[in-house]
Amino acid sequence: MEEKKQKKSLFETPLLSTKVKSANAKIFPEGGLGYFIGPTLALLANSILSGYLNMYMTNVLNINSWAKTFFTLLPVISVIFVVAGNILVGRLMDRCKTKAGKARPLLLVSIPLSILALLILFTFAPGVGDISTNKSTQTVTLVMLALGYNLWFAVAYPFYYTSHAALVNLSTRNSKDRSLLATISNATALAAMGLCSMVLPFFLRFLFITDDNGVTNAVASQNAWRVFVIALIVITAIGVLIEYFFTRERITEESFANKLLDNRKKAEPISKQAKACFKDKFWWIIIIFFFLYQLGGMLKNVSQLYYCQAMFEGELPNGTMGHSTDIGGGFHGTLSIIGAIPTALGMVIAWPLATKIGKGKAILYGAVLSVIGGAIGFIAPTNFYVVTTSFVIKALGSTPAMYLSLALLADILDHQEAVHGFRTDGFTMTIYGAIMAGMTGIATGILNGMLGLTGYNAEQNIIATPAIQEAMKWIFIGGETICYAVIVIIFIFMGVEKFTAIDKRAIEMNHKAEAAAEGVEYVVPATKLEAEEKEAEAAAEEARKAELKKKCEKKGLNFEEQEAAYQKMLSEKQAAQEAKKQAAEAKKAAALKAKAEKEAAFTEEQKAEIAKKAELKAKKKAEKEAAALEEFNKLRQKNNQPVLEQE
């Protein structure tokens, strides 16, 4: 009877079932299609809207000349809906329980929402022929813009991106496979952004069509955008479908297969988490940092094309020198390509730098470098070579913040758990998500306000007056520079990393006490993770053999021969890894031997001096650790937590 009551899930049908049948995550098709090609195509629309929708409104609709207040307030007021949309979609995903997963079904929901939003923004709105004088046309256009803007940024995109961002963690329990998928997934955002900021700028002449004098032809441009958006809709839908069909939520599937219940300890109430956060100076520093980092970055991003259009001249179709969107787009694309180099370099140097001096100091010194880079840009803001130098230095300085800030936030969350006995992830990540989602609207509102005040009007080719140039200089260069200057000041007081070792001890002590209170055996997390990893690897190996047997049966191959060939390849790979490891160890041993021989040649006086310095260094370290422990225990006592003894 029970079986009759259970309805077959729509997602179990061949039409909507995943095309990934492997028990283990693989580079292809899951990694290549589900985590790279699909998301890159799906993310392209948002990258284009974030980068060029505002210029569509100013250069095609000329909205800043007949609806300045609306133009300024739309992105700012919409922040409320964007933040709410992201929070609501996150909660909806937690409640979504299907055999296709909790995130993947929401990807499908995003398709019709995305199509409708794009059509409202670019196709359903009236033509621009008489928009400057016809009040009814203006009213309909404003309604369509407000509806389409919020439908995209507050509904359609959160439905896609929140689900997309969750897929890596839901894909598998095997940490190696998960790391592989995370690496591929991280590359998709850069790929979509690269196509938008490095490639599209060189083709803006086909979207923002100008006459021989560089003046935008609004009617022709609107028609071009309408055709372009149809193509964008197709690309977005294809991308989302590829991601849906070539991903798999193995962890969610486990809960269905085993009918697991979540018996984990419930999180503390948001009000209690907020109270703990508000008393933590390190929490305030990192939250203010995220606000400034995102605001500065968004001010730079939303104004870059306007800046290049206003500051750099080029040859117009009529043979004279002047300013146009097409010319600005070329400079914009070149600047983005060059700026990507230090960003890629920072990926390599950020973590070694953090290991040596700490994450907080790496971000602090990087912010100082960004301020210097910004100051260089003010020297000659109309000189492309000077501006490029400034851009590159700022980009290099921002890399520690880009790659280390979330890890530093994790340290702060650990510190709060150690001090209060509970974590504040829920409240903190809500605030973080609100900042990340809402700052684009704030930055766009600031830009739009300045465009209105300076009389920007593409229809009359008023795009590069001294007033506009001055405004763009302060938004594009000054905004981020000022934000980094404030970050330098506040990060002088960022000292949470001095508690890292103490926090780990305190958390372990808390967990041992909880285990004892519940009458269960306490297992060291590292030991538990190691055991789980071995279990996952063993399961993955069994799944591989089962798949190989199935393949051999289907194709008439000899399983033993195929397995032997695989084991041979595996042993060769392991031998190469072992040889590499031994070579590294030999190199390290040789370096230690050379150091020992060098020290053996020292005089007794030199050895005594070295020993004295080492003793003094150890004493200072011990004093710092003792001071940190004393400060930590005072915080623990304030929160009715037992103190930690000196090791």
N, C-alpha and C positions, 0 to 999 in steps of 0.2 A: 504493500500500500504506500509505503514511504517513497518508493521509487516513482510511483505514478504522480505523486504530489510535486516532485522535483521537475521543474521545467528545464528543458535543455537550453543552455546559454546560447545566445545569438553568436557569441564569439567562439563557440565550438564548431560552427559550421565551416565547411571548406572555404567559403567566400571570405570570412574575416579571421580565420586562424593564421597564426604566425607562420611564415615560410622558413623560419629558423628551426630546424629539427634537432640540431646538435645539443647534447647535454652540456657541452663546454663552449664557452665563447671563443670565436675564431676571428682572425683578421678578415677573412672573406667567407661568406657574404656579410656576416653580422657587423664586423668592424668597419669594413669599407663602405657598405651600402647604408646600414642602419645607423651608424654613428658618425659618418663623414659626409657622403654624397647627399643623403636625404636631409640631414639638418642644415648643411650648407645652403642647399636650395631653399629650404623652408625659412631660414633666418635672413635670407637676402631681402625680402620685402620690408622687414622691420629696419634693417640697416639703411635701406633707401629712404624710407619714410622719415627716420630720425635725421638723416643727413640732408634731404632735399624737399620735404614737404613744406617747410617754412619758406624756402625760396620759390616754390610753386605758388604759395599764397601771396608773396610780395611781387614777384616778377610776372606772373601770369594773371592772377586774380586782382593784383594791385590793391589788395585788401587794406594795406596799411595807409592808403590815402583816403578811403571812404568809411573805414570802420576801425579806427586806431585803438579805441578802448577794447573792443572785442578781440582784436589781434593780439593785444598785450595780455589780456586776462584769460583767454581761452586755455593756454598751456598751464597757467598758474592754478586756476580753479580746478582744472582737470586732474591735477595732482591728487586731490582728495579721492576722486573716483578710481584713479590708477592704483593708489595704495590699497583702497578697499577691495578692488578687484583682485589684486594679487593675494591678499589675505583670504578672501572667500574661496578662490580657486584652490588654494593650498588646503583649506579645510574640506572642500568638496573631494579632493583627491584622497584624503585620509578616509573618507567615508565610502569611496568607490571600491566595491568588491566584486570583481568579475574574474572569470578564468583567463581573460586576456591580460589581467593585471589591474592595478589601481591607477596607473599613469597613462598607459597606451590608449585606452578608450577615449580619454580626454583629447588626445591628439586628433582623433577623427572629428570630435565636436568642434575643434578649432577651424576646420576647413570651411564649412558654410559660414561661420562667423567672420572669417577672414575675407571671404569672397564678398559678402554683403558690405563689410566695412570699406573695402577698396572701391567697390562700385558706388557707394554713397559719396565717398570723398571725391572721386574723379569723373564718374560717368553720370550719376543721377542729378548732380548739380547743374543749374542752367548754364547756357553758353555765356561767354564773356563779352559778346558784342556790344551790349548796352548796359553793362553791369555798373559802370561809374555813375549813371544818371537814373536808372530805373530802380525805384525803391522796392517794388515787389520782387524783382530779380535779386536784389541785395538781400532781402529778408530770407528768401528761400535758400540762397547760397549760404548764409550764416547758419541757418538751421541745419542744413546738410553737413556743413563743416563741423559744427559742434557734435552732431550725432555720429558722424563717421569717425571723427578724431577719438571720441571716447569709446565707441564700439571697438575700435582697433586697439588702442593703448590700454584701456581698462578692462576689456573683455576678451577679444579674440587672441591678442598676443599673450596675456597671462594664461589662457587655456592651453596654448601651445608651449610656452617657455617653461612654465612651472612643471609640466609633465615631462618635457624634454630633459630638464635639469635633474629630475629624479631617477631617470632610467639607469644611469651607471650604478647607483647604489642598490637598485632592485634587480640588476642583471644576473648576478652570481655571487656566491659566497667565497669563491676562489680569489684570493687577493691579487694573484699574478694576472689573472684574466681581467679582473676589475681595473687594475692599474693600466693595462693595455687599452681597455675601452675608455678610461678616463683621459688618457693621453690623446687618443684619437678625437674624443669629444671636445676637449679643450681647443684642438686645432680648428674645429668648425667655426667657432666665433671669429677667430683670426681670418679664416678663409672668406667668410661672408663680409667681414669688415674690409678686408683687402680688396675684394671685388668692387665694393662700394666706394672706397676712398682712393684706391690706386688705379683702377681701370675705368670706372664710369666717368670720372671727371674729364677724361679725354674725349668723351662722346656727348658732352652736354649740349653741343651745338644742335643735336638732333632732338633734344627735349626742350631747350630754351632757344627757340629759333629767333634770330635777330636779322635786322635789315643791314644794309651796307654801312650804316653809321653806328651799329652796335646796339640799336634800340630793339627791345623784345617785341616780337609780333605775338600778342596775346592769343589771338584766335588760332593761329597755326600751332602755337606751343600747346594750347589746351587739347587740340585734336591729337597732337603727337603723344601727349601724356595718356589720353584715353586709349590709344592703341597700345602703348607701352604697358599700361596697367592690365590689360587683358592678357598680355604675355606674362606679366608678373603673377597674375592669378593662377595661370596654368602651371608656372614654375613652382609656386608655393604649394599648390595642391599635390603636384607630383612629388615634391620633396617630403611633405608630411606623410603621404601614402607609403613612400619608400621607407621612411623611418618606422612607420607603424608595422609594416609587414616584415621588416628585417631586423626587428628587435624582439627581445623575449625577457619577460620578468620571471626568472627562475625562482627567486625568493618568494614572490607572491604565490607562484604555483605551488610551492612547498606547503604553504598554509592551507591551501585547498586540498591538496593530496592527503595531508596528515590531520586536517581539521584542527589546526593548532589554535590555541587561545593565547592572547597576550597577557601574561601574568607579571609583566614587569611592574615595578613600583611606579605609581603615578607621579607626574611632575607636580611640583609645588604650585599653588595658585599664582596667577600672573601678578596679583597685587603684592604678594610676598616677594616674588622675584624682583619686581620693580623697586621695592623698598631697599632690597639689598644692593641693587645696581646704583641707586641714587646716592648711596653712602660711600661708593667706591670711586676714588679719584682716578684710578687707572681706567675704569669703565668710561668715565666722562671724557678722558683724554682720547680714547680710541673712537668713541662715538663722534666727538667733535672733529677728529681726524677724518673719519669717513665722510662726514658732511663736507668738509673743506676739499678733500681729495676729489670727491665726485663733482662738487660744484665747479671747481677749477677746471677739471677735465671736460665737463660738459660745456662750460663757457667757451673753451677752446674749440671743441668739436662743432658746436652749432654755428660758430661765427667764422670758421676757417674759410669757407667759400666766399662769404661776404668780404672778409679781410683781403683775400687774394684778388677779388674783383675790384676792390676799391684802391688797393695800394700798387698793383703792378700793371704797367701798360703793355700793350702788344699791338701788332698791326691789324687794323680792322679790314673788312672786305673792300672798303673804298681806297685802301692804300695809305691811310693816315694812321697815326699812333693814337690809341685811346683805350678805354676800358669797356669790357663786356663780360657777360657770364661765361662765354666760351673761352676767352683769354684767361679769366680767373680760374676756370676749371682746370686748365693746363698746369698752371702754377700750383693749384691745390693738389692735383694728383702727384706732381713731382715732389712736393713737400712731404706728402704722406709716404711715398716710397722711400725717400731718404730717412724719414723719421722712424720707419720700421726697423732699420738696421740696429740702432742702439737698443730698441725694445727687445729684439731677438738676442743681442749680446747680453742684455741684463738677465735673461733667462738662465744664462750659463754662470754668471758671476754673483747673482744675488745670494744664493744659498751658501756658497763658500765664504762670502763676506760675512753673512749672518753667523756662521759657525765660528768665525774668528773674533768678531767684535760684538755680536748680539744683534737680534732683529731690530730692537728699538734704536740703537745707535746707527745701524745701517740705513734705516729710514730717515733718521735725523740728518746724517751727512748727505744723503741723497737729496733731501729737501733743500739743504744749503746750496748744493750744486744747481738745483732747479732755479733757485732765486738768482744765482749768478747768471745762468742762461737767460732768464727773463730780462735781467738788467742789460745784457748785451743787445737784446732785441730792441730796446728803447733807443739805442744809439743811432740807428738808421732804419726805421720801420718800413721804409719804401725800398730798401735795398734787399733784393731777394737773397743774395749770398749771406748778408749779415743775419737776416731773419732765419735762413736755413741753419746757420751756425747756432743761433739761439734755440731753435726748435730741437736740434739734435742734442744739445747739452741738457735742455729741460727733459727731453725724453729719457736720456740716460740717467738723470737724477731721479726720475720718477719710478724707475724699475724696482728698487727695493720696496717702495710703497705698493707697487702693483703685485709683486710676487710674495711678499712677506707679511702683509698686513693681516690677512686672515689667520695665519699661523700665530701671530701675536695676539689676535683676538681670542684664539683657542687657549693661549696661556692665561689670559685674563679670566676666562670662564673657569679654567682649572683652579685659579687662585680663589675665585669666589666660592667654588665648591669646597676648597680646603678651609676657608675661613668660616663659612656659614653652614656647611654640612649639606648643601643642596646646590644644584646647578640652575643657572638662569638662561639657558639656551633659548627657551620659548620667547621670553620677553625681549632678550637681546637681538635675536634674529628677526623678530618682528620689526624692531626699530631699524636694524640694518637693512632689511628688505624695503622698508618704506623710504629710506634715504636713497638707496640704489634705484628704486623705481620712480621716485618723485623728482629727483634732481634735474632730469632732462627738461621737465616742464618749467621748473624755476628758472633754469638757465635760458631757455627759449623765451620766457616771459621778459627777462631782463634785456635780451637782445632785441626783442620786438618793441619794447618800450623805447630803447635808444634809436631804433630805426624810425619810429614815429616822431620822436623829438628832433631828429636831425633832418627830417624832410625827405627821406629815402623814397624815390618814385621811379621804378624801372620803366614805366610807360613813357615818362618824360626824360629818360636816361639820366636821372639824378641818382647816380650810384657811387660817385667818387668825389664828392665835394670835400673841402677841408674839414667840415664838421663831421661828416660820415667817417672820414679817415681817422680823425681823432678818437671818435667813439669806438671804432673797430680796433684801434691800437690798444685801448684800455680793456676791451672785452677779450680779445684774442691773446694778447701778451700779458696785459696787466692783471686780468682776473686770476689766472692760474698762478702768476708770480706772487701776488698778494696772499693767496691761499697757502702757498708753500712757505711764505715768510711766517705766517701764523703757526703753521705746523712745526717749524723750527723752534719757535718759542715754547709751545706746549710739550713738545717731545723732550725738552730738557728735563722734564719732570716724570718721564715715562721710565719707571724702575721696576716693573713687575717681574722681570726676568731674574732678579736677585732672589726671588722666592721659589723659583722653579723646582729645585731639589727638595725644598721644605714642603712645598705643596704636594708633591708626589708622596712623601712620607705621611703627611696628614690624611690625604685621601685614602691611602692604604689602611691607615689606622682606623678611619671611619668605617671602611668596608669590612674590616675584620670584626669591629664591634657590632655591625649590623648582622653579619653572618652568625656571630655568637648568640645574638638576641633571638634570631630565627631558628637556632639550633641546627644550622647547616655548616658543612665544612667550607672553610675559606680557601679559594684557589687563587694563587697569584695570577693577575690578568695576563702577563706575558706567557705563563705556562699554559693557561687556558687557550689563548690565541694560537699558540704553537700546536697544541693538540687538535684544535679545530681546523687549522691549516693542513695538518697531516691527514686528517679525516677527509677534508675536501679534496686534497690531491689524490687520495686513494679512490674516492668516488669518481673523480674525473678520469682516472686511469681505467677503471672498470667500464665507464661509459664509452671511452675511446675504443676499447677492445670490442664492446658490443656493436658499436657502429662499424668497425672494420669487418667483423663477421658478417654483418648484414650486407655490407658493400660487396664482400667476396661472394656471398651466396647469390646476390643479384647479378653480378658480372661473371660468375663462373671462375673466380680466382682462388688460388690456394691460400688459405688463411695462414698456415704456418710459414709459408714463404714470405708473405706480405708482412707478417709480424716480425720475422727475422730481419727483414730489410729495414723495418722501422727501428728495431732495437740496435742494429748496427749504426744507423744514422745517429741515434740518440747517444750511443756510447762514444762515437767520434766527436760529437758536440761537447759531451761532458769532459772528454779527454782534453779538448782544446781549451775549455774553461779552466780545468785544473792546471794545465800548463801555464796559462796566463796568470792564475793565482800564485803559482810557485815562483814565476818570474818576478811578480810584484813583491812577494815575501823576500826573495833573494836580494832584490834591489834595496828593500828596507833594511835588511840585515847588514848589507854592505855599507849603507849610510850610517847605521849605528856603530859599526866597527870603526869606520873612519873617524867618527866623532870621538869614540873611546880612545883611539890612538892619538888624536889631537890633544885630548884632555890629559893623557898620560905624559905628554911632552911638556906640560905646564910646570912651572917652578912651584915650590911649596907655597910661596907668597901668593902666586896667582890662584892656586887651588883654594887657599884660605879666603881670598877675596871673593871667589865664585861661591864658595860655601856660605859666606856671610850674606851675600846678595840673595841666595836661595832661601836662607833662613829668614831674612827680612821680608821677602816676598810671601813666604808661607805664613809668617806672623800676621802680615796685613790681610791676607786672605782669611785667616782664622778670625781676625777681629771683625771683618766685614760679615762673615757668616754668623758670628755670634750676635752682632747688631741686628742682622736681618731676622734671626730667630727670635730675638727679644721683641722686635716690632711685630712680628707675626703672632707671637703668643698673646700680646696685648689685644690684637684684633680678635683672636680666638676667644679670649676671656670676655670681651664685650658682647660676643654672640653666644655666650654660655656653652662654649666648646672646650673640651679638656686641652691643656697645654701640651706642647711637644717637647720632649726631653732632648738635651744635647746628645749627639751621637758620640 
